[in-house]
Amino acid sequence: MFKIQVDTAAIQAALRRLEVAGEKLPSITAMVLNRVNTKVRQRVVERLPEQTGISRYTINRAIKTRRASPGNLRAETYSRGG
């Protein structure tokens, strides 16, 4: 006869880690969106003067960003004025 024993402690620990990761997912997503948004802004400010002839100072003032948050997973880069 076979006797099977299963230690569920490891499974329960893995489930707890998944729950914690699920709780932090909105914060992590917002952080990644903000990082990408910042990189996009940097690249636009860096390359647009070469393409348009507009001064970097003017472009830097005109390019705005809105940051994401855990409750609002949306990051924006837009131009307003100059």
Buried (B, 14 or more C-beta within 10 A) or exposed (E): EEEEEEEEEEEEEEEEEEEEEEEEEBEEEBBEBBEEBBEBBEEBBEEBBEEEEEEEEBBBEBBEBEBBBEEEEEBEBEEEEE
